[in-house]
């Protein structure tokens, strides 16, 4: 059996990511597989720099590794490239990222930014489409705008897939999740705050939703960061 494991938004919770990766390896029992990350590696939680460092190392031999880009990852890149975007990013949890790098924005490595910037927006296999936020059903897959792939919110109860494939996404946090519908699965359980991260397990030979879940429950956590960095950056043109 070939399996795809999907880890949603971790938002700087290195502890959750580490435990989820350990549980994935145990579940795979040495068989390898595909690991898809749904983006939003940064902001809000305390250890964004460690999350990036771990993901940049990839996975062992026998694994396919597909880290996708999330809207928070894109905001971090935009802020680092253009100081005019900095305040918006900091207001969405970027101050915690700066703290994870020691509080100085100028020591964030270019290599970390370049890695985030180059992440793909979508992954497609025989039965499913994996994306951070979602897809517009009225637009061809190849023509989906980045804003939709990173920011879309599905209406509550929307069960549609996309062009015959099941959609697997995060972004739309629901603490009591995951949300399971006929055509899509939302795995985002607001893990950075709840401490509950749910990895979806999909059988590559079968269409539809997950065949199993790997649930990590660690202590809940409130928003990190004092907002001081936001004040620092308001003076930058």
Secondary structure, 3 states (H helix, E strand, C coil): CCEEEEECCCCCCHHHHHHHHHHHHHHHCCCCEEEEECCCCCCCCCCHHHHHHHHHCCCCCCEEEEEECCHHHHHHHHHHHCHHHHHHHHHHHHHHHHHHCCCCHHHCCHHHHHHHHCCECEEECCCEEEECCCCCCCCCHHHCCHHHHHHCCCCCCCCCCECCEEEEECCCCCCCCCEECCCEEECCCCHHHHCEEEEEEEECCCCCCCCEEEEEECCCCCCCCCCHHHHHHCCCC
